């Protein structure tokens, strides 16, 4: 299957700082990518849809000024958690649909811990 | 509204026995159905999908799923479970209307295969 990478795989930061997470599709181009958040032993919560060359589409209840998304190229989307607080600690996962297969492929996830 | 139900939070099965993880869905139009598996602290791995064609779909690691339109179900099955199959399994659905690639997720089922 297709490969999607995420970096970093884990990060610990102090409250008030910003953290950037990268999501790359390694062997296909993705005009759209998805960012999810997952709490322990829970399902995926879609945060936003990242669109190459245009603004991201945020789900209801997700603060767009707090979770900045940039889809700079057909293989890279970034999620920046601004002014992080302990309640932002979570597992963040990105996915990219490989259009020719109608299938989403997921990155390995980023564990964010805010102290 | 589109929805996915995984009625069992946890399924326990003995190694070597057949396993079934249940999924039912509600979507307008013809559904695109997916199963993913998640190992601890990892992203999701694609297992199999149904879009069209044969109702019985075979996927990775010996898993298969049967699309049943009348029962709106897409249960995941494996004839003989392995301890290494122990993981969290997610069912997802996407309607085929328009250009919306968002997936609707079930809450997940934790599979425990006992030696």
Interface residues (C-beta under 8 A of the other chain):
Chain A: X1 X4 X6 X32 X34 X41 X42 X43 X44 X46 X49 X91 X93 X95 X97 X102 X103 X104 X105 X106 X107 X108 X109 X111
Chain B: X32 X34 X36 X41 X42 X43 X44 X45 X46 X49 X51 X90 X101 X102 X103 X105 X106 X107 X108 X110
